Amino acid sequence: MKESVSAGRVWDLPTRLFHWLLVALFAFLWFSGGESDALMKWHMLAGYTLLALLLFRIAWGFVGSRRSRFADFLAPPAVAWRYGRDFLRNRAPAWDGHNPLGGWMVLAMLVLLLAQAVSGLFATDDISIAGPLNGAVASGVGDALTDYHGFNINLLLVLAGLHVAAVAAHRLRGERLTGAMISGRKAGAADQPPAPAWRALVLAVLAAGIVWLVVTLGG
């Protein structure tokens, strides 16, 4: 009889909540962008929520549990390159947390999502919708950021597609990344203690407060 492989704790609850909230928000933001004024108001609220989530995740990347930290999954570029080469040759080993290539994908998505959320604060349709900080910059700057906001979503869609394809490729090779991001546990991984819940709560409140101040004072 085949011996079962134990599943260790890899992803803490704050990281998992961030991931799935991000998926839902991104889908809604893509759907609602450029639609009716009523839907655009919800689009903007979702954008503020996204910005708060990103600020939280960036902070959590420094003080969260081990597998959630940037220092744990941002490997040197050469290591990421070798991992990608070995993965294509079906020789790449399994990693407890993000693999070296996946770690850089996470960073790229965070950077582009942050750029998308921030540019949205300055964007306008020149008719009835404007971000809370649009009036703080010259019209030319606002127009440039609006154009970037519309262009950057295409880059994000490409990255999202690559992410889904990578998860599917890992699944075909027996590594269930989606299940791990739901349960927090991964087969064969070393068990990791979670960071204190109060730390995540404090960071979430601070992130929401920062966004609220920016939107309120800017508007």
Residue pairs with C-beta under 8 A, 6 or more apart in sequence:
5 187
5 188
6 187
6 188
7 183
7 185
7 186
7 187
7 188
7 189
8 96
8 185
8 186
8 188
8 189
8 190
8 191
8 192
9 184
9 185
9 189
9 191
9 192
9 193
9 194
10 67
10 96
10 97
10 180
10 184
10 185
10 186
10 189
10 192
11 19
11 67
11 68
11 97
11 180
11 181
11 184
11 186
12 64
12 65
12 67
12 68
12 184
12 194
12 195
12 200
13 184
13 194
13 197
13 200
14 56
14 60
14 64
14 68
14 195
14 200
14 204
15 57
15 60
15 64
15 65
15 67
15 68
16 181
16 182
16 184
18 53
18 56
18 57
18 60
19 181
20 181
21 53
22 50
22 53
22 113
25 46
25 49
25 50
25 53
26 50
26 113
26 156
26 160
28 42
28 43
28 46
29 43
29 46
29 47
29 50
30 153
30 157
32 39
32 40
32 42
32 43
32 46
33 40
33 43
33 153
34 40
34 125
35 43
37 128
37 129
40 129
44 120
44 129
44 131
47 117
47 120
47 121
48 211
48 215
50 113
50 116
50 117
51 114
51 117
51 118
51 121
51 211
52 204
52 207
52 208
52 210
52 211
53 207
54 110
54 113
54 114
54 117
55 206
55 207
55 210
55 211
56 200
56 203
56 204
56 207
57 110
58 110
58 114
59 203
59 206
59 207
60 68
60 200
60 203
61 68
61 69
61 70
62 69
62 70
63 69
63 195
63 199
63 203
64 195
64 199
64 200
65 192
65 193
65 194
65 195
66 72
66 97
66 192
67 73
67 96
67 97
67 98
67 192
68 195
70 107
72 97
72 98
73 97
73 98
73 99
73 100
73 102
73 103
73 106
74 103
74 104
74 107
75 83
75 100
75 103
75 104
77 104
79 100
80 100
80 101
80 103
80 104
82 100
83 92
83 99
83 100
83 101
84 101
86 92
86 93
87 99
87 101
87 169
90 173
92 99
94 175
94 188
96 186
96 188
96 189
96 190
96 192
97 189
98 106
101 166
102 166
105 159
105 162
105 163
105 166
108 159
109 156
109 159
109 160
109 163
112 152
112 155
112 156
112 159
113 156
115 148
115 152
116 149
116 152
116 153
116 156
119 145
119 146
119 148
119 149
119 152
120 131
120 149
121 131
121 132
121 133
121 134
121 214
121 215
121 218
122 131
122 133
122 134
122 136
122 137
122 141
122 142
122 145
122 146
123 130
123 131
123 134
123 142
123 145
123 146
123 149
124 130
124 131
124 134
124 142
124 143
124 146
125 146
131 218
132 214
132 215
132 216
132 218
132 219
133 214
133 218
134 142
135 218
136 218
137 145
167 177
167 178
170 176
170 177
171 177
171 178
176 186
176 187
180 186
180 189
